[in-house]
Amino acid sequence: MASSLPDYLAAARPVAFDKRAPWYKNVAQTYAGVMLWYAFWAQLAGAGGALGGTLAQGLWPPLLAIVLGGLICHFLFYLVPGLLGMKTGLPLYVVGTSTYGARGGLYMPGFLMGLLQFGWLGVNACLVAVVLCKCLGVSVGEGGAVQVPNALHAVIAVVFAAAAAFMGLKGIQYVARVASFFPLIPLVILAVLFVSTVVGLRDFSPEQVIQQGEAAKDQAAQIAVAKRAAAADPSTVPFPKPPAVPMPTYDIVLLLIGVVVGFFATAGAAGADLAMNSRNAKDVHLGGLTGIALATLFAGGLAILIVAGTYGLGKVPPSEMKTYLDPLHVMTGVVGDTAAKVMLVLLAISAFPGGCFSAFIAANSFRTTMPKVNPLVSVGIGTLVSILLAVSGLAEKVVPFFLLIGASFGPVCGAMVADYLLSRGKWAGPRAGFNPAGWISWAVGFAVGALNVVFDLLQREPPIQVPCPPVAAFAVGFVLYYVLAKAGLESKTLDMPQLAERKA
């Protein structure tokens, strides 16, 4: 009965079929904008902090990991939420109630997802403002670091966050319009840098990046010693932690899969919000394969090849002590300082669709879980939080927090896939209260996915190193939900009269 439903479920209405669009007008464009965000692909070559980064064993391990990571994102993390969104016309915060319950779905994945997106919006605004300040030479300190807070950084962050929130409130059709053109910027920049460095790939060897890492370590140590001597107080400047030894091939592949999937996890669960505007299953598949798998391979693969090609050409700027595996920094040696600054400005502009995506997901979350609250109020408050995180510089320091939250969506997607299979490819409908199978599988999956991060924050060695935490968390969530559901730990399903009216 309708009276047994919470307000946010009773008020939910499916997207009409006549208001849906082809895959290339919504899903593909929006996801491509996310995966082409420079904050994703710029970190891949240097992930892990070991000597040589992910290039320490050559090109094929990181490239293989990026391919596998993109496919895992599509098939495991996006596809089922996307199909559920398309089949029901309802967002994640509604379809997720079959896994977590009508009451539990209000919190997971509902309200929590919305809150998380404002964190991502703050990170995006902060990073964009940092890049633009660096290009303009404002508040740039030792080592090229931008000193935050500062006035220009604050102005840029406020404008960026407010504009992205406005577009997110307008809806997916407007976000997709923005995403239609802005992803072309990093696409073109990556293509130009690749063409400029591809010749160097034949002369690239892993020893080049390993030797550069050793030289950077020595330089950092010398600087630290000099600072200690000048300050006459060893405690004022900690001695730099030496990079680890080069990673073996197996570790590189698992690490990069984890990085790719961890970055994408929350966006994958939000596939329901995007694909509820899709016409059929073909649109869901094509939108994901193009916007997720292909875009991940293009952006991540070219980023790896650009760094390797730059080393092969011997054009890595010698002054880049800490970011010698970052394409955003090695590009200076390839195209020159002026052109590199122009590219950085363009990349900052291209980050706008990612901010719009975060605001759109947050707006959907609050509209669904708080239907009686004006979205202008809820999203406005969330945007103010994003601005505070960005302007204060705190958004640069919350990476461990986002890793923990990202780990939580592995078991969410895993449990949703198990629920989908148990329901034979249909949406089971909302379940009463807090569905035990969903919450138990999430709690255990989250504990597994977050184990490494928690012990890193505590600066202690974990009792066991969890390989590829987001995928491990997915597997735990999937298996546990399936087993618990078979054991009868699913709560009863509730009727949604509005869906029956739609079928009639």
Secondary structure, DSSP 8 states (H G I E B T S, - for coil): -GGGS-HHHHT-----GGG-B-GGGTHHHHHHHHHT-HHHHTTTTTTT-BTTGGGTT-SHHHHHHHHHHHHHIIIIIIHHHHHHHHHH---HHHHTHHHH-TTGGGIIIIIHHHHHHHHHHHHHHHHHHHHHHHHHTSSB-GGG-B-SS-HHHHHHHHHHHHHHHHHHHH-HHHHHHHHHHTTHHHHHHHHHHHHHHGGGGGG--HHHHHHHHHHHHHHHHHHHHHHHHHHT-TTTS------B----HHHHHHHHHHHHHHHHHHHHHTHHHHHTTBSSHHHHHHHHIIIIIIHHHHHHHHHHHHHHHHHHHT---TT-SS-TT-HHHHHHHHH-HHHHHHHHHHHHHHTHHHHHHHHHHHHHHHHHH-TTS-HHHHHHHHHHHHHHHHHHSGGGS-HHHHHHHHHHHHHHHHHHHHHHHHTTSS----BSSS-HHHHHHHHHHHHHHHHHHHHHHTT---SS--SSHHHHHHHHHHHHHHHHHHTT----B---HHHHHHH-
